[in-house]
């Protein structure tokens, strides 16, 4: 059996704001008016942030293992949300912008493939139900 992770979310204002906690770290989620006050990430926004950082961390680790330099990286996620309930994403696009003098097109394609197929747990969990579309941009320093 693998590791068990634990997280909690506590209602903080009697409306829709929750204080999330895991591993000693906190984050605020809220809904947009009129349901909430818009004082934090919506749960779907936080999911996109988590997916972006999971993919970015995986690419960073793979680049390091390949002895490639990463001078900077931004991962942007866009999710197309359904109109009807459940208002989940129908598809998600991920764009990786990496700053490097020695990462090649082949390197990036291989890293994204490996990240999606085996190393990024969030991508692995979601790709069976929501199509993920990944692309990248390499910016030379």
Buried (B, 14 or more C-beta within 10 A) or exposed (E): EEEEEEEEBEEBEEBBBBBBBEEEEEBBBBBEEEEBBEBBBBEBEBBBBEBBBBBBBBBBEBBEEEEBEBEEBEBEBEBEEEEEEEEBBEEBBBBBBBBBEBBEEEBBEEBBEBBBEEBBEBBBEBBEEBEBEBEBEBBEE
